[in-house]
Amino acid sequence: MAGSTTTTTTIAAVLETTKKETPVNVLEGGALDEQYYNLQEDELAFFKAQTGIQNEGELKRHIMKAQEDAYKSDVWSGVLRPYEAHFSTKGKGMSHHFDAMLTTLDPVCRSIHIRVSAALLSPSILKISRLPAYKQLLELGQKRAGAMFLDIGCCFGNDVRKAIVDGFPAHQALASDLKAEFWDLGHHLFNSTPSSFPVKFLPGDALDAAFLEPGPIFTSPPAEAAPALTTLETLSPLRGHVSAIHASSFFHLFDEPTQTALSRAVAGLLSPEPGSVIFGVHGGRPEKGLRIEQGAPNARGNYMFCHCPESWAALWDGEIFPKGTVRVEATLINVKRDMRGPVLPGTQFWALVWSVTRL
Ligand SMILES: C[S@@+](CC[C@H](N)C(=O)[O-])C[C@H]1O[C@@H](n2cnc3c(N)ncnc32)[C@H](O)[C@@H]1O
């Protein structure tokens, strides 16, 4: 794999800050247990800046309320919940959902916890900033005129907000998820409005060709100028124009053929300019295949399909992009499991931290 690195060594130095012994949030009969509210210093600063609420007691009440509202929302019951894995709940209400998700991605990506448990009782609200390719994103924002950034499968939008706080131009950023309600919940959580935080959000299904048209990968700049983000109704007009795409906990929602098709569609959005990057983190395995070690299938009757670093790199460097035209970095992180499911002692779980950069 020319130009690609795939290792199973930890990148502990980069990710150390995410390794926190935060216990799993537990819902008891629908009520949230606030003992799990334990924002770290940088997260607290982030929330204060986003919400404008400086009083920590008031901030906590605001976050707990937003969390409660998120659980009551249609996107929780209709969109996110079907992904939950079937693990022993041991009378813990919906907590098994979080256990399952956290097991997959903890500590890099506790943000399922964030997203639904409202971001709030867990440290990964700033997850994007822990990823090695984050600095490439920020550099693109500073150095490439008009560089566009897309956060796809953004959920509440915490990652795009973090990138903007760190300097990515807000008017060049956009976010997308299945339903507008995700973005609305994000406004609720972060105490903003479409006027105070006017970043473009596009609701739509990334697997729907009417929303994201699959097409050839751009090897030279698109003939047409990039459209104004404000005019967009689908992602397709952005094909070939996006400088950076963040996609975390996204690809692993789908089986292998769908991951391939989705990779191709997302790659079609990427600008051919060298340095353009797609990156994220999601469930992985040392050998590609179904994550049967999770103990039981999810609510849809499936086991998660996981790539290994080598298969993920081979997919992007050779199958999606012409071989040798991208640098793929893919690293497995051994993640701590913190669940109550029927899993054999000694079972290991992994997250794949990755980026694909055009050469
Ligand atoms: C597991 S969450 C990841 C959220 C965020 N990227 C993060 O890492 O915190 C997956 C997100 O993908 C969204 N999603 C699932 N299927 C999708 C699709 N076909 N098109 C667009 N978004 C989708 C879900 O609604 C959900 O918000």
Ligand as a Chemical Component Dictionary entry (heavy atoms), coordinates in Angstrom:
data_LIG
# 
_chem_comp.id                   LIG 
_chem_comp.type                 NON-POLYMER 
_chem_comp.pdbx_formal_charge   0 
_chem_comp.three_letter_code    LIG 
# 
loop_
_chem_comp_atom.comp_id 
_chem_comp_atom.atom_id 
_chem_comp_atom.alt_atom_id 
_chem_comp_atom.type_symbol 
_chem_comp_atom.charge 
_chem_comp_atom.model_Cartn_x 
_chem_comp_atom.model_Cartn_y 
_chem_comp_atom.model_Cartn_z 
_chem_comp_atom.pdbx_ordinal 
LIG C1  C1  C 0  -23.255 6.673  15.793 1  
LIG S1  S1  S 1  -23.744 8.255  15.342 2  
LIG C2  C2  C 0  -22.222 9.200  15.105 3  
LIG C3  C3  C 0  -22.373 10.673 15.363 4  
LIG C4  C4  C 0  -21.076 11.512 15.279 5  
LIG N1  N1  N 0  -20.452 11.395 13.993 6  
LIG C5  C5  C 0  -20.111 11.145 16.370 7  
LIG O1  O1  O 0  -19.112 10.471 16.099 8  
LIG O2  O2  O -1 -20.333 11.509 17.511 9  
LIG C6  C6  C 0  -24.173 7.914  13.721 10 
LIG C7  C7  C 0  -24.941 9.029  13.091 11 
LIG O3  O3  O 0  -25.113 8.684  11.727 12 
LIG C8  C8  C 0  -26.408 9.041  11.358 13 
LIG N2  N2  N 0  -26.799 8.207  10.215 14 
LIG C9  C9  C 0  -27.120 6.902  10.220 15 
LIG N3  N3  N 0  -27.431 6.497  8.977  16 
LIG C10 C10 C 0  -27.288 7.558  8.179  17 
LIG C11 C11 C 0  -27.486 7.778  6.791  18 
LIG N4  N4  N 0  -27.875 6.781  5.997  19 
LIG N5  N5  N 0  -27.250 8.995  6.276  20 
LIG C12 C12 C 0  -26.856 10.015 7.087  21 
LIG N6  N6  N 0  -26.658 9.867  8.418  22 
LIG C13 C13 C 0  -26.885 8.669  8.947  23 
LIG C14 C14 C 0  -27.243 8.784  12.590 24 
LIG O4  O4  O 0  -28.456 9.490  12.553 25 
LIG C15 C15 C 0  -26.308 9.223  13.703 26 
LIG O5  O5  O 0  -26.472 10.561 14.069 27 
# 
loop_
_chem_comp_bond.comp_id 
_chem_comp_bond.atom_id_1 
_chem_comp_bond.atom_id_2 
_chem_comp_bond.value_order 
_chem_comp_bond.pdbx_ordinal 
LIG C1  S1  SING 1  
LIG S1  C2  SING 2  
LIG S1  C6  SING 3  
LIG C2  C3  SING 4  
LIG C3  C4  SING 5  
LIG C4  N1  SING 6  
LIG C4  C5  SING 7  
LIG C5  O1  DOUB 8  
LIG C5  O2  SING 9  
LIG C6  C7  SING 10 
LIG C7  O3  SING 11 
LIG C7  C15 SING 12 
LIG O3  C8  SING 13 
LIG C8  N2  SING 14 
LIG C8  C14 SING 15 
LIG N2  C9  SING 16 
LIG N2  C13 SING 17 
LIG C9  N3  DOUB 18 
LIG N3  C10 SING 19 
LIG C10 C11 SING 20 
LIG C10 C13 DOUB 21 
LIG C11 N4  SING 22 
LIG C11 N5  DOUB 23 
LIG N5  C12 SING 24 
LIG C12 N6  DOUB 25 
LIG N6  C13 SING 26 
LIG C14 O4  SING 27 
LIG C14 C15 SING 28 
LIG C15 O5  SING 29 
# 
